[in-house]
Amino acid sequence: MLNNNLSVSSSMVPRGADHLHTAMKSIREGAYASAVTEANKGLELDNISSGVRASLWQQKAIAFSKTRSWEKVAEAAFRGIEASNCHEKNQSLAKLHLAAIEHIKKTPDLYGMSPSICWAAIGKGTQENLDAIAHFVHKKGAKLNSLDRISGETPLMSAAISDESLTTVKYLTGLGADLMKINSFGETALMIASDHGASKVVAYLLNEAGAKLTTYNQKSKRLAALGNTFGQTPLMLAAKGNHLKVTRVILDHVDCTKSYILYKNADGQSAGNMTTDLPILKMILAAAKKLG
């Protein structure tokens, strides 16, 4: 039974984490200049961990890669490797750096830098998008659950950011996309959809595809909330973004118990603390009260 000691694998949110999260979100929304700006704001802060600093450089490199600014990608990736103090332990940055170098040398087209299937998945679920995905999976042998070496996401994660891609999300899950696969920030497709306010995608993933809000921890012998690296659950991400429809979908799900609703991450914040929208706060409190 889920109890008030609901746990999640997370650490205290470091300074700069908010800028990192906003930069990641901006990249998903195609606001690459904003992503660079947010990353720069984080990098200007003092006393942030080497891991966060490296991740901020990584987001800059990813944003630059989207606009094919390969010299800037190479520089940002190199700075990230320096910040992490260990080349071998940051393969994603190393790959970013090498990919940029190869582009500078050869100047290939955009699809040369990462699995094309991820780019196809970002579309609006047109037949052309679905045909492209099928082509990459069945003809080219693309790995459906592999993380894109540039964005660090699977095709399902890329599609989950918008309700316009619901058809694509359904198609990918039908092909066997892993619902619980996480990116380097511990995010699942459900978390990404919740963060972006994609209520139809969230409803489908939870109510039809079988995505979970909690998991059974064999070590502690109890249910644990599924959160990202910063300890943020789908409910928290929805509340923080003031996404009322997503919040309602999650609160109505069978896995959403009182302990889950009131769960606090390592920073001492619950979903109710994260929203600035009064109707959402009232909804969260009413749901918790209803569950006794």
Buried (B, 14 or more C-beta within 10 A) or exposed (E): EBEEEBBBBBBEBBEBBBBBBBBBBBBBEEBBEBBBBBBEBBBEBEEBBEBBBBBBBBBBBBBBBBEBBBEBBBBBBBBBBBBBEEEEEBEBBBBBBEBBBBBEEEEEEEEEBBBBBBBBBBBBBEEEBBEBBBBBBEEEEBEBBBBBBBBBBBBBBBBBBBBBBBBBBBBBBEBEBBBEBBBBBBBBBBBBBBBBBBBBBBBBBBEEBEBBBBEEEEEEEBBBBBBBBBBBBBBBBBBBBBBBBBBBBBBEBEBBBBBBBBBBBBBEBBBBBBBEBEEBBEBBEEBBEEBE
